[in-house]
Amino acid sequence: MDGVTRRRSRRGEGEQLRADVLAAVNRLLDEWGSDEKLTMRAVAKEVGVAAPSIYLHFSDKSELVWAALVDKYEQLAQQMRIADLAVAALGARERLRAQVHAYCDFARTNAGHYRLMYEIRQPPVEISKAGRHPARLVSRALRQALARCADEGYSLTQPLHQAANTLWTGLHGLVSIQHSLAIESPPVILKGMADGLVDIIVSAQRGDGPPYPPQTEVDRFVATIIDDSAL
């Protein structure tokens, strides 16, 4: 929208301006591949408003970027919830596998969204704020699914928070390699590799050991970042 000046919003049009700003952020991130050139001024220019208008809705760049991406994390979390509920009668381990498969399906069928969510550099923030990133919707779903496994007697090979983060990181590695190398593996292959991650983290049989191993330094660190109060 270079060279276009947007008229001043009338009363009640603030939500439309907010939506336009978030759409502009998505376009610019997709075009530039990182947040390096993304500024309030650049977004304002794209929308056709003065930069101070952006600050009426967003306090800083990280808040702006996270708000632009939150709907995508919500879509992923919702697909994981639907998959989970569809097999609720089959027990915790199958529920976890269903959520892992849903994650793979989302990444495969929404490659553009996934790239914006996980493969574009986002603004650095302090650890104290990191727990409020919208990706917490996904990490919480995995953490809850793993906790159900442990509660049903399936031992975890890592303490809970570390296990959820390890599983999430492994899933991202699987799908991002496919995206980066343009590998079109059949869905059954990707899901089979994802099942292997579950097998590494969750015992195949009940009663194979204590549900939770002793807490590690990594687990404690991940736990300090989590902010479920914002969900």
N, C-alpha and C positions, 0 to 999 in steps of 0.2 A: 504493500500500500504506500510506496514511496511517493512523496509529494502530495498525498491526500490528507486533508485536515478534517478530522471528525468533529461534527458539531457537539456542543456541550450537552451532556446527557440530561434529559428531563427527569423529574422526580419519578422514581420507580424503575428507572432504566439501569440502575447500578448493576443488577444481576446480569443484564445483557452485556454490559461492558466487561464484567468479570469473565463471562464465558468467552467473549472475543479475545481477551487477554490470554486466557489459558490456551485457546486454539492457536494463537500466534506463537506462544512458547513452544508448543508441540511442533509447529512448522519449522521454527528456527533451529530447534535442537536436531530435528531430522535432517535439515539441510546442512548444518555445520558439524554435526557429529560429536559435539561436546558443548559444555557451558562456557567455554573460554571467552567467546565474543558476546555472550548473552549478558546484556545489561538492562536496567530498567529503561534507559533511554532508547535502546535498540528495540525493545518490545513496544514501547510507546510509539515509535516511528512506524513499526509494522502495523499497529492498530489504527494509527492516525489520531493520537491524543497526546496531550502534554505528559511528560514523565511524572509530575506530581499526582496525576490521576491514578497511576498504577499504585502509588504508595497509599492511596485510600483503601486499597484492598489487600495489599501484601507488604509486610514490613521489610523484607529483604529478599535476596535472590533465591536462597534455599527454599524459603516458604513458597515463593512463586513457582519454582520448578516442581516441588513436591505436590502442590495443588494441581498442577497441570497433569501429573501422572497418576493421581490417586484413583481416578476412575478405572484405569487399566489394572491396578492392583486389586481393586474391588471386583472387577470382572473375573480375574484369575481366582481370587478367594471364593467367589460365588460358585464357579465351576467345580472347585475342589469340594465345597460343601454339598453340592448336588450329587457328586460322585460318591461322597461319603455316605449320604443318607440312602442312596440306592442300594447299598450292600450292608446296611446297618445290622441286619439279622445274621450276617456271616461272621461277626466277631471283629476284634480290634485290628488284627494283622491284615485281614482283607480290606478293612476300611482304610488303613494306611496305604496299602497297595493301590486302592482305587483313587485316592487323592494324588498319589505320585503319578499315576497314569494320566489323570486329568491335567496335572501340571505339564506333562510332556505334550499332551494334545493341544493345550493352549499355546505353548511355545511354537509348535509346528504349524498350527493353523492361523496364528496371529503374529507372524514373524516381525512385522513392522512395529507392532505394539511392544513385543518382547524386547526388541532392540532399544526402544526408547526407555524401557523400564530398567534394563540391566546392562546394556552394552554401550551406552553413551555416558561419558563422564559427567557426574553431577557435582554441584557445589560442595566443597569440603565443609564439615561442621564439627563443632566440639562433640566429644563423646556424650556429654550430658544431653545433647539435643538429638543425637543419632537415633535414640529409641523411639522417636516420634515419626520416623520416616514411614510412609505408607506401606512399605514392604513388610512392616510388622504384621500386617494382616495375613501374609503368607507364612511367615515364621511361626506365628502363634498357632496356625492350623496344623503345621507339622509337629509342633511341640505337644499340642493336645492329643494328636493321634498317637504319638510315641508314648505319652503318659498312659493312654488307655491300654496300649500293648503291655506296658510294665504292670499295670493294675490287673491285667488278666493273666499274668504269670509268665509273659515272654520277656526274657532278660534283655537288657540293652547292653551293648558292648562299650558304651560311653555314657557318662552322666547326661541327664536329660537335655540341658541347654546346649551342651556341646554336640550331642547326638543330632538334635534338630538342625543345628547350623552345619554340621558335616553333611547330612543328607541333602539339605538345600543347596549347599555348594556343589555337591556331586551332581545333582540334577542340572544345575546351571551349566556345569562343565559339559555334560552330555549334549545338551541342546545348543550351546553356544559353539561347540566344535562343528556341529552339523550346519549351523548358520554360516560360520566363518568359511568353512571349506565347501559350502554349497553341496553338501552330501544329502541326497534324498533317500534316506533309509526308510524301508517300510515301517509303519507305526509299530508293528509287532516287534521289530528289532529294537527300536528305541525303548519301548516299554520293557522288553526283556532285560536290557542293560540297566534300566531303572530298578527292576526287581532285584538285580544283583546288589544294588546299593542297599536296598531294604534288608537283604539277607546278611549283609556285612554288619549292619547296625542292630538288627533285631533277631533274637534266636528263633530258629524254626519250630522248636517245640517248647511247650510250657514246662516250667520247673527245671530249666537247665542251669539255674544259678540265681543269685540275688537279683531282683528286678533292676536295681540301680547300682552301678559301680560307685566307688568312692568319688567324691567331687574332686575335680582337678582345678588347676589355676586357670585353664582355658574356660572351663565351665563357669567359674566364678566371674570371670571377666565378661563373658557373654550375658550372664544373668544381670550384671549391673547396667547393661545397655537397655534392656527390655523396659518398655513403658506401656504396660497394658491399660493403664488408666486413661490413655488417649483413645482407646478402642470403643 
